[in-house]
Amino acid sequence: MGQLPTPPDTFVEFCRRFPQLAEAWKLVGQATSQGPLDEKTGRLIKLAVSIGNLREGAVHSAVRKAIASGVTREEIDQVLALAASTLGFPATVAVFSWIRDEVEKSESEA
């Protein structure tokens, strides 16, 4: 799949300031990639969890990484649509705006 996007400056700065936490986080990421799910499915699940928890930064990150992994806009939209009945309309529209931010960035860079 594609190369993961460059992390935001704030993330990079945090990792420089707290290198042990950054290393622990890297190990968590490596451990979660073990198992039968392919990368694309894992990215969609991470997106769904981020959406369900209404974590704006996590949604932005999950969308960037999903797109880099070959997930389509239609697949991202379906994950949001599946979450809508649980989230409610106002929260779903908010999440839509976070997703749109990243999709538009990726389209302008293409």
Residue pairs with C-beta under 8 A, 6 or more apart in sequence:
1 39
1 40
1 68
1 69
1 70
2 67
2 68
2 69
2 70
3 68
4 65
4 68
4 69
5 64
5 65
5 68
14 21
14 22
15 21
15 22
16 22
32 42
33 39
33 42
37 45
39 69
40 66
40 69
40 70
40 71
43 62
43 65
43 66
43 69
43 71
44 66
44 71
44 75
44 76
44 79
46 58
46 62
46 65
46 66
47 59
47 62
47 63
47 66
47 71
47 76
47 79
48 79
48 82
48 83
49 58
50 58
50 59
50 61
50 62
51 59
51 79
51 80
51 83
51 87
51 95
52 83
52 86
52 87
54 87
54 91
54 94
54 95
56 98
59 95
59 98
59 99
60 98
60 101
60 102
63 76
63 98
63 99
63 102
63 103
64 102
64 105
64 106
66 75
66 76
67 76
67 102
67 103
67 106
73 103
76 99
76 103
77 99
80 92
80 95
80 96
80 99
83 92
83 95
84 92
87 95
